[in-house]
Amino acid sequence: MSRYKSFVTESEILVVGGERMVSQRWRLLSAVEPDVVVVRAPVEDLPEIVRAARFVLARGSDGEILAMGDESSLDELPEGTRLFVSAWREQRINKPDRVGEGQPWDAAGFEPPDRPES
């Protein structure tokens, strides 16, 4: 597992190809159908995800991006999907801590900041 030493227990993983199988098994974070999904998965599952996909990008806890598979498969994607992949690669990993970060809008004890007063 030394190849994944900079990865946290779970990581965001962008998957090109194999998206149906991957999104059914791991928690889906976003999708550009039918070509690309981003899932949250345990780092130990990376080899299984790579076997199911044409190309995978995984983000380490230090921001390092690990690319696995056939990167030329990105050339076959529509322009908007390639833009999504590029933006995902460039996103910052160190966001400021915010109340409710990562929680759904209707999580217990959380109210969105722009909720109208009753």
Secondary structure as GFF3:
##gff-version 3
##sequence-region A 1 118
A	DSSP	three_ten_helix	2	4	.	.	.	ID=ss1
A	DSSP	beta_strand	10	16	.	.	.	ID=ss2
A	DSSP	alpha_helix	19	25	.	.	.	ID=ss3
A	DSSP	beta_strand	27	32	.	.	.	ID=ss4
A	DSSP	beta_strand	36	42	.	.	.	ID=ss5
A	DSSP	three_ten_helix	43	45	.	.	.	ID=ss6
A	DSSP	alpha_helix	46	52	.	.	.	ID=ss7
A	DSSP	beta_strand	55	59	.	.	.	ID=ss8
A	DSSP	beta_strand	65	69	.	.	.	ID=ss9
A	DSSP	three_ten_helix	71	76	.	.	.	ID=ss10
A	DSSP	alpha_helix	79	90	.	.	.	ID=ss11
###
